[in-house]
Amino acid sequence: MSAPLLDVRDLVVTFPTRRSEVTVVDRLSFSLESGEIAGIVGESGAGKSTAVLAMLGLVRHGGRIAGGEVLFDGRDLLSLPREELRHVRGSQIAMITQNPRQSLHPMLKIGRQISTAYRSHNQATRPEGMRKAVSMLEMVGINDAERRVTAFPHELSGGMAQRTLIAMALSSGPRLLVADEPTSGLDVTIQAQVLDEMWDTVQETGSAVLIVTQDLGIIANYCDRVLVVEKGRNIEDAPTRKFFRAPEQDYSRRILSLQRQEKLPEPEESHGSEQPLISVQGLGKEYILEGGEVLTAVSGADFEIYRGRTLGVVGESGSGKTTVGMTLLRLTEPTTGGVLVDAEPIGEIPLSAFRNYRSRLQVVFQDPFDALNPRWSVHRLLREPLDLHTKLTAADKRERIGEIMDMIGLPRTLGAVTTRQLSAGQQQRVSIGRALITDPDFVVLDEPTSALPPAARAEIITLLAELQRKLGIAYLYISHDLTTVEYLCHDVAVMYLSQIVEHGTRSQVFEDPQHPYSRALLASHLFQDPDQRRIDREIRETLTGEIPSPVDLPTGCYLASRCPEAVPECRERPQTLETLPDGRKIRCWRITEGDLVW
Amino acid sequence: MTARQEHPAAAQRNILLWVGLAIVATSLLLAVFGEVLSPYSPVMPTGNISTPPSAQHWFGTDATGLDIFSRVISAPRTDVTIALAAAGLSLVAGSLIGLVAGFYRGSLSELIMRVSDVIQSFPVFILAMILVALSGRSTFNLVLALAFLYTPIFIRLTRAEVLSQRSRTYVQSARAIGASELRISFRHVLPNSLAPALIQASVVIGWGILLTAGLSFIGAGVRPPTPEWGLMISKGANSIILGEWWPSVFPGLAISLTVFGFAAVGNALERAYR
């Protein structure tokens, strides 16, 4: 076998601090063949990004490359003269970063930016550069590339900006593409489109790709090999399939723990006679924008939640998931419809009296650091709900706080520290403790894991499931991460552009989705299973285009503009949520009237 | 590896902070012990009229025979105390009003901000003069006038921070567990919004010293023969033309140094906070 394209040997990167030096990348070694796609996973702060930057001879301000070699095509990049390194970096190694919009120059048209990048490494005239830009944009799947080259970055959506960066990176035909969290912040349908385009493109060009990510779905679906980085060290280097089947390291087993666990047992169907804990009827929320336009966040939501069960609400950003959760808690007031808790309409309770009611209805937010007062100790944060809702003595409160800390798996010794000193996973545990300390019947979980690193993500989901079994709480689990939804939820509601489009049990929605949007969403989701890779499918179902604005919604079906199954009637006819014989609800006339059968 | 490596600019800032702190500490100490430490009484003529600096009178004496050194180190009791009181008062008032203006948006908030605009649109010195003239020339009125002038600064700073804090999720989280708006604003938002105002306070104390001295210089501040820097400069100004520089220059230096000290501390705190 010939020498590998990239061969990293004992790479060390250090950052000096006040007292000593922190080693961020510690003797990291690996190699990459041409045409190979490798993924680097690890916790935030494990040194992944620093390591890939160092491979290009770059270090963030203050740090230095303290040792090692990066052999690219047999030459050590770290000992190359600057000018030569710069040339290699643009023409043979290209990089895609996260935050695509920030990586583009805001005042230059994108065509010119691609053309400039291309011409700085290739002999080409301006018109040639422009033609290259158009063809690159076409290659990464941007429609109407001729017109798009004259767009400014702010005119592009996040997905388009990321594709533009990929086009720019690939314009010189690099032999190695380094992508640092290339799709974080993009919605799943867009993520699938972007990654598919990238995958197809590198298949054509034979480039090697190195993807830094925290998303095991991306690894399972697109990568041939996995490198696990912990504390700057490469602790595992395995082919993807082997990694998912039999991870060797303890850390790898932790991040894969959800995949390796049994799913929740399918709940018995017989909640029929039982009274629902939460009953939502015709819930709608509209915002009047400046200029009098109406933004519809939620329209016509109907659903029930039963004691001890979890309803998952899934959908892309802007679909109204969070607004539904916030109206259930009266953190926003609905425009139409209402919420019944134990058959009592909570909308009729005056807001000042409703404060006492809040101990029963709780919430856990997405970003635990932002959701906890940064100046307060863990103990004080956990005590606040008790101060507000109970008349316990100080000693009883301490006792209860101790109990809850045991329950959420936080050592009691951490009571005195502020949240800044805790890891993201521990912070989220405090949030959960604060929600549970008053023994609520119902908790809204608003993306509780999406701000967490992979290991903490799996642990928090397991904890939430365990607490539900123990305490019989009902959850509304809002998430775009279908992997966690599948693990935690009994019922699932799929939302698109303010409406619930499909609502059924987990197995109905996950195993046999009916609504075209549910189907596309599930197909776009990167399940963490290397045996069902998206790129191996005959037809990679997804949606074209992007989510339309929730201002001035169409009269007909909201999905019609993106739906592959749309017929002219869809654009005219308002859609209603109808019940199918198997009990699930669907908002698509073609399905409910039997016009479309999968 | 264990050697302390510091950026030269950071080291320079550190020096600035320490110099500032030393000056601030000295001025505070003198505000308390200045009169005790002074070799002569700051208000009793020594009999030696207009003598230049010497071993006997380090900073010389003025036209009425008062010892300049004793007066310079006794003055902080007036200048620093007035500035401290005014800054403290405006800090408390400003951050409370700023909290209300930022947390409860509405017509009251608008009114508060427009009134602040009006106060801040006047030249500080002129407005201070008018206020003291209207309310009468006393130390207490001087403090009130200064506090009134500086309150809008703290309103603005606190309000801006409150506006950014109140959109943070912990506020929503407190609401979700049933905390009242009053509790949320005072227990959660206010403590998290105070830092910019506290940092600015140091700078405002410096301005307060300058303004007190300025008002006294034109005769709108404290009454003679109180040891006060502005008053001393004003009294000595007449004799500069005769070549007697010392009655004005030493109190002038004292003002510059003190204002610089407070500003340096404020500056360093601001950088540390960012």
Chai-1 contact restraints between the chains, C-beta under 6 A:
chainA,res_idxA,chainB,res_idxB,connection_type,confidence,min_distance_angstrom,max_distance_angstrom,comment,restraint_id
A,P16,B,Q5,contact,1.0,0.0,6.0,A-B,restraint_1
A,S20,B,M1,contact,1.0,0.0,6.0,A-B,restraint_2
A,S20,B,T2,contact,1.0,0.0,6.0,A-B,restraint_3
A,E21,B,M1,contact,1.0,0.0,6.0,A-B,restraint_4
A,L329,B,A176,contact,1.0,0.0,6.0,A-B,restraint_5
A,R355,B,G178,contact,1.0,0.0,6.0,A-B,restraint_6
A,R358,B,G178,contact,1.0,0.0,6.0,A-B,restraint_7
A,V363,B,A176,contact,1.0,0.0,6.0,A-B,restraint_8
A,F365,B,T169,contact,1.0,0.0,6.0,A-B,restraint_9
A,D370,B,R168,contact,1.0,0.0,6.0,A-B,restraint_10
A,D370,B,T169,contact,1.0,0.0,6.0,A-B,restraint_11
A,A371,B,T169,contact,1.0,0.0,6.0,A-B,restraint_12
A,A371,B,Y170,contact,1.0,0.0,6.0,A-B,restraint_13
A,A371,B,S173,contact,1.0,0.0,6.0,A-B,restraint_14
A,L372,B,Y170,contact,1.0,0.0,6.0,A-B,restraint_15
A,N373,B,Y170,contact,1.0,0.0,6.0,A-B,restraint_16
A,N373,B,H188,contact,1.0,0.0,6.0,A-B,restraint_17
A,R375,B,P191,contact,1.0,0.0,6.0,A-B,restraint_18
A,P385,B,I177,contact,1.0,0.0,6.0,A-B,restraint_19
A,L388,B,G178,contact,1.0,0.0,6.0,A-B,restraint_20
